[in-house]
Amino acid sequence: MTIYFYKVCNPYGCFSNFSPHPIEIEGTVWATVEHYYQAQKFVGSADAAIIPEIYIAQTPEKAAALGRCETRCIRSDWDIVKTQVMHKAVYKKFLTHIDIREVLFSTGTQLLIEDSPCDYFWGCGADKSGQNHLGKILMRVRGELRKAPIVDKIPPTPLSKGG
């Protein structure tokens, strides 16, 4: 069976980069995966000054619009690193949020497809011929997290010294 996802308000909406699940990467908390992803386009570029604006964008839609502005200069290696950047963010999202990790695990080995009608790279596009890189990353993360020991985030208490 295949699971199609796209809008946050639909079933499996937590798979969307627009879902309201903050991630912390390198000491910075990003409101959504989309905020982080769009900002990374400009790291080290002539237009890096847009990063704080993307960071504070009120919605992931606004962050996406800022990052997709074609008049801005993105980093020169973006086409090489963009899937790695997305993987890092998606992995962190599902590592951090237990509730949606369980939703991801509940999909078993089913094929996950971002049902974007206009994105032929991250999604399947209108005619379903797209590359579906987001779906592939989600399936990869699903496998990686199943194998990874999920560590308890509560620090151990020091042994008391009796007397």
Residue pairs with C-beta under 8 A, 6 or more apart in sequence:
1 110
1 111
2 110
2 111
2 112
2 113
3 12
3 107
3 110
3 111
3 112
3 113
4 12
4 113
4 114
4 115
4 124
5 11
5 12
5 13
5 15
5 16
5 112
5 113
5 114
5 115
6 16
6 114
6 115
6 116
6 123
7 13
7 16
8 14
8 16
8 18
8 19
8 20
12 103
12 107
12 112
13 19
14 21
14 97
14 99
14 100
14 103
14 104
15 103
15 104
15 112
15 114
15 134
15 138
16 114
17 32
17 33
17 34
17 37
17 60
17 86
17 89
17 90
17 134
18 32
18 34
18 60
18 61
18 64
19 32
19 33
19 93
19 100
20 31
20 32
21 32
21 33
21 93
21 96
21 97
21 100
22 29
22 30
22 31
22 32
22 96
23 29
23 30
23 32
23 33
23 36
23 89
23 92
23 93
23 96
24 30
24 92
24 96
25 36
25 88
25 89
25 92
28 55
30 36
30 39
30 55
30 89
31 57
31 60
31 63
32 60
32 63
33 86
33 89
33 90
33 93
34 60
34 63
34 64
35 54
35 55
35 57
35 60
35 63
36 85
36 89
37 67
37 82
37 85
37 86
37 89
38 54
38 63
38 64
38 66
38 67
38 68
39 50
39 51
39 54
39 55
39 63
39 67
40 75
40 81
40 82
40 85
41 67
41 74
41 75
41 78
41 82
42 48
42 50
42 51
42 54
42 67
42 72
42 73
42 74
42 75
43 51
43 75
44 75
45 72
45 73
45 74
45 75
45 76
46 73
47 72
47 73
47 74
50 66
50 67
50 72
53 66
54 63
54 66
54 67
57 63
57 66
75 81
83 133
83 137
86 122
86 133
86 134
86 137
87 137
87 140
87 141
90 134
90 137
90 138
90 141
91 141
91 144
91 145
93 100
94 100
94 101
94 104
94 141
94 142
94 145
95 101
95 145
95 148
95 150
101 145
104 138
104 141
104 142
104 145
105 142
105 145
105 146
107 142
111 135
111 139
112 135
112 138
112 139
112 142
113 123
113 124
113 132
113 135
114 122
114 123
114 124
114 132
114 134
114 135
115 123
115 124
116 122
116 123
116 124
116 125
116 130
117 123
117 125
117 126
118 125
118 126
119 125
119 130
120 129
120 130
120 131
121 130
121 131
121 133
122 130
122 131
122 132
122 133
122 134
123 130
123 132
123 134
123 135
124 130
124 132
124 135
